[in-house]
Each structure stands twice: as C-alpha cells, then as structure tokens.
Amino acid sequence: MATASTAVLLVAASLLTAANSAASGQKNEKTRAAGKTLTARPLATWQTDGIVWSVEYARGVVYVGGTFGNVRPPGAKPGEKQVPRKNFAAFDAATGALLPCAPAFSGTSSTVRALKASRDGKRLYVGGYFSRAGGTGVASAVALNTADCSLRKDFRPAVSATVRAIDTTDTAVYLGGDFMTVSGRSRHRIAALGPSGSVLPFTADVDAPVRAVLAAPDRGKVIVGGDFHRVNGAPQRALVALDASKGSTAVSYPHWVPEGSAVKALARDDTAFYVGAEGRGVGRFDGRIAGRLSDGTMLWKDDCQGATQALVVYKGALYSGSHAHECRSTPGGFPDGPRHHFLAQSVRDKRILHWFPDTNDGIGEKIGPRALVMAGGILWAGGEFTTVNGRPQQGLTRFGAGPGNAAPEAAPRLTAGSSRAGGVTLTWRAAWDRDDAELTYRIYRDGVLVATMRQQSVAWKRPQMKYTDSVTPGSRHRYTIAVTDGANTLPRSQAVEVTAAAAKRSAGAH
Ligand SMILES: [Ca+2]
C-alpha cells in the first residue's frame, strides 16, 4: 500500500495534470485554428494504375489527368475492379465517386499534364501530349464543357509539343510547355489564346521548357516558371513575370532560383505568390519562395532539400508536394532523414505546421506527389505514390477537415524498473501523430489509471518519457500504457510486470 503522504501527493499531482491538460487542450485548439485546417487522415479515394500529373476542381467535380489506363475503387488492389480511363478521369469532389465524364486522351506516348478550369468553372482546359480526345483528332490542348463533359468545338489549337502548364483569366488561356508553334504561329514555350482558341498577340521567347504558369490579371502580369535561362533575349533564371497582354518582360527575379534548379509549381493568394523548385543534383534549391505580387519583393525562402512538385494555398497555409528530407533551417523543420511527401507551412513565416500525412515514392521518377488542388475544402493530391500513410493507395488521395483525424503512430512500449523501496520507474519513448503536436499518455497499474501525462513530439523528435510510481515495497504490479490524441486512442501496450524494491532494514535492526 502507498503511504498516506504519497497518496495525497499522487492525488495532488493528478489534479495538476488534469488542469494542465485542459489548459493545453485549449491552446492546441487555438494553434490548430491559426494554422492547418486539414487532418492527415486520408479519405477513401479512387486510384489510378499510373502517374497522376494534374488535378483540377470545377463546380463540384475533381478532374484528374496523367499517364494511366484504368482507375479502380478505394481498397482495390492493382488490377482488381478496374474501370478504363485513358489519362483522364472525373470524380465527385465531396464523395469521391467516379463520374462518367471520360473522354480518352490518346495517341502515341499520350499523357495529360495540365488541367485548368475557366474562372467561372464552365470550361476545363486540358493540355499534355495527345492526338485524340475521345474520337476527335486534336493536338495536345482542348477544352471541355463542364456541364456535360462535351468537347468544345472552338478551342482546338494545334500545339507542336507537350503542354505542361495552363492558367486562365477572363480573357486569356495561357499555355506553357515544350512547344515552338501554336496553330502555325511561332510561340516559344509560352502562348496566350482567347477562350475560344484564337492565338492572341502575346509573345515571349523562352529558351527552355515552361513548367508552371500563374496568371495575375489583377497585376497585369503572368508569372512563368520552368527550366529556362533566357526570356526575351535576357537572362531570367527559371522565373519571370511577363506583361499579361504583350508578353514583354515585366519583372525579373535575379538570384531567386540558382543554376541547376527549375521552377515546377506556382500558386498565389491575394497578395503573395509562391514558387516551388526542383534542383538537379545534391544541394540545389529544392524548396519554396514567397514573393509579394505587387512589387516582386521576396518575402521568404526555405531551403528544404527534396524537390517541390506542387503547391496550393488554403486558409493561410501553403501545402506542398515534395520529397523533403532535410528542412533543418526552416522553423518547425527536421534534420536530414526520411522523406516527407507533404508539408504545410504558414504563408506568413514559412513555419512548418504539424500536418504530416505521407506517401511513398512510388513509380516513375519515384518522387511521390505531383499535383495538388483544393476542392470544396478537401485537398486532393495526385502523383506517383502507391501508399498513403503506409497503406496501399495508388495515384490519388485526399484530406479533409474531419470529423476524425489520423491516429497516433508508434505505440509506446514500457520498460519498468525499481531501484528504491516502493519506487517503480516506468520509461518509454514518446509516440508521434500526423496531425496532433501533443499526445496524452495514460499509465495504468493493475488496470487502474494512475497517471496522465502530455508530451509534444514529432516523428523525428520523440523524447524519452518517465513516470515514477510509489507502491508498497516488495509488492508486484502490472503496468500498461495507452496513447491518445483526444480522438483516437491506441490499444493499451503489453503489460510489464515489476516487483518494487523491498524496504532496507534499518541500521539498528541487527
Ligand atoms: Ca491525430
């Protein structure tokens, strides 16, 4: 039995723990409200049998483009329950259900690389490398009516090579890619078309592939990213802003993206734009940059290693798809180690938020996610992966705001010892959680809760934890531990049995 005085102390301690829990619970909610709004638990989603290169949202539908031949339902293994979809598929954004909209984008080496809706959501522009859309001969760029999935007759440019990026304004459709002509007109890797397909006067000469296009019609500009070194005859390293109607150079970003890196993704909010880069080779720039839209001032830059492929801004967080494996110099970041294929950062100060769903590298170039889109409060991701949070899921996944979130990972294992009379010391390594920074640990003695402790942890920093229990000297007990994020509680650990050290005989006893 515990002595009277230890019992009092234990009660006092547990009251204190409860008070602390309540306080930090409130703080946790505040932290969550200020930053990430999505959970890391994937929603059930259809899968592809190949790489997803682009995802777009319009009027309740998510469109998916890539290099694949079939889709299959959530939970189906490769080859099971397949439904043919040639490089293009459409899903209900809320339920995830497969929709009948399914023109095949085909031809030799066919692929869909870019999808973009018109601002009113009535049209979906599709780019890539393909010679047929459904039964119609086309040339790597078309538009669909989203109301009935029909191929528009007006938007049928003849693009001479792969289209890799599209953005739209009310008056223009910007195409970027590898091409040198559009509908017979000389257009070097960037072009602007009218919504009905006429080639607009906008002309810029870009010397290497364009991989990202971001229209900023409110600023009279279009921001362009890619592999290039020169634009309109002057040095522009991988990033440039062009006059939205003429194509002349509007803003240069010297020294933003070093030699050896290419811009793969662009995104924006009301006041800032965000750049995602991929370096070729070790130590190149792979991270993200935020810049002010009004004047092109750099706001921040993170030097995470592990090429960025896709960006989305949502409610103050910049979501990215990458394979970040070293983010030491970024607040909230991690030392070199396992790859993280999704990150969320505060747009304000680049801090990495506690949101860590993950994929594997998968197929193709083996770099995980390739595309992101926000669809009615749900983040859809597509790419090369074949697992999500360690479970089989190919090509597509999505994350919502709950209810429900990801359960803690790495259930703790207890070690018990006793080196002083009646004292039992339990130690374990903290678990971690994909969407909760702080977890609660419950310690049970002989099946009865004796202590509750809270601890902050991340996958790369899991502190050793310790609890010292006081019991009758010489008594034997079974201890278990359970970890919870408040919503998900992992099963209690295997019990450890320990006999508390016996009381030493007093000096005068002999
Ligand atoms: Ca959680």
Residues whose N, C-alpha, C, O or C-beta is under 5 A from the ligand:
A	BS01	CA	N405 A406 A407 D433 D435 D436 D485
